[in-house]
Amino acid sequence: KGEGLKALEGRTWDAVVDTSGYVPRVVRASAELLAPHVQHYTFVSSISVYKELSRQGLDETAAVATVEDTATEEVEKHYGALKALCEQAAEAALPGRVLNVRPGLIVGPDDPS
């Protein structure tokens, strides 16, 4: 586990809201570390996880984007597929205790989006 995760060791929480997961390896590491110490994990994903964004009426059962090399960390190239893999990594670590939120753009001051 990364040096940055040491601050999470030995503590407990009612819930976690992960707003910064882009790479499945990182989400997996933090979710696995937190799994025994948290009741609920909310992962802020993206509408970009959907394979066919142009299709109307999408819901959480719609197909998600995939990437052939699941170890890739090229976020700019595979953003949606990596977010989908992050969702899966969180769920694998905390089965039945994960809420995946899939918003559109989240922007604020000075955001170039």
C-alpha positions in Angstrom: 0.0 0.0 0.0 1.1 3.5 -0.7 2.7 5.8 1.8 -0.3 8.1 1.6 -2.7 5.4 2.9 -0.9 5.0 6.2 -3.0 7.9 7.6 -6.1 5.7 7.2 -4.8 2.7 9.2 -6.3 1.9 12.6 -9.3 4.2 12.3 -13.0 3.6 11.7 -15.7 5.5 9.9 -19.4 5.3 9.2 -18.9 6.2 5.6 -16.4 7.1 3.0 -16.9 9.4 0.0 -14.2 8.8 -2.6 -14.1 11.7 -5.0 -10.7 11.2 -6.5 -10.5 7.6 -7.9 -9.2 7.5 -11.4 -7.0 4.3 -11.4 -8.4 0.9 -10.3 -5.1 0.0 -8.6 -5.4 3.0 -6.3 -9.1 2.6 -5.6 -8.5 -1.1 -4.9 -5.7 -0.3 -2.4 -7.8 2.2 -0.4 -11.0 0.3 -0.6 -9.3 -2.9 0.7 -7.6 -1.0 3.5 -10.9 0.6 4.5 -13.2 -2.4 4.1 -12.9 -3.7 7.6 -13.2 -0.2 9.1 -16.1 1.4 7.2 -19.8 0.6 6.9 -20.5 2.3 3.5 -18.3 3.5 0.6 -19.6 6.0 -2.0 -17.5 6.2 -5.1 -18.0 9.3 -7.3 -17.6 7.9 -10.8 -18.7 9.5 -14.0 -21.4 9.3 -16.7 -18.5 8.6 -18.9 -18.5 4.9 -17.7 -21.4 4.2 -20.1 -20.4 2.4 -23.3 -23.0 4.2 -25.5 -23.6 7.7 -24.1 -25.7 8.7 -27.1 -28.4 6.1 -26.2 -31.4 7.6 -24.4 -32.8 6.1 -21.2 -29.5 4.8 -19.8 -29.7 3.5 -16.2 -27.3 1.6 -14.0 -27.9 -1.6 -15.9 -26.5 -0.2 -19.2 -23.3 -1.6 -20.5 -20.1 0.2 -19.4 -17.0 1.0 -21.3 -14.2 -1.5 -21.3 -10.5 -1.5 -22.1 -8.4 -4.4 -23.4 -5.5 -3.8 -21.0 -7.1 -3.5 -17.6 -3.7 -2.6 -16.1 -3.4 0.6 -18.1 -3.3 3.8 -16.2 -3.7 6.1 -19.2 -6.6 8.1 -17.7 -6.9 10.7 -20.5 -7.1 7.9 -23.1 -9.4 5.5 -21.2 -11.2 7.7 -18.7 -14.6 6.0 -18.8 -13.4 2.5 -18.8 -11.0 3.2 -15.9 -13.8 4.7 -13.9 -15.9 1.6 -14.6 -13.0 -0.6 -13.4 -12.7 1.6 -10.3 -16.3 1.0 -9.5 -15.7 -2.7 -9.8 -12.6 -2.6 -7.6 -14.6 -0.8 -4.9 -17.4 -3.3 -5.1 -15.0 -6.2 -4.9 -13.4 -4.9 -1.7 -16.8 -4.0 -0.1 -19.5 -6.2 -1.6 -22.9 -4.8 -1.1 -21.6 -1.7 0.7 -20.8 0.6 -2.3 -22.8 3.3 -4.0 -21.5 4.4 -7.4 -22.6 7.9 -8.3 -22.3 8.7 -12.0 -22.6 12.5 -12.5 -22.0 14.5 -15.6 -19.5 17.3 -15.3 -18.6 18.5 -11.8 -17.0 22.0 -12.2 -16.1 24.9 -10.1 -14.1 28.1 -10.2 -11.1 28.0 -12.6 -12.2 24.6 -14.0 -11.4 24.5 -17.8 -14.1 22.0 -18.6 
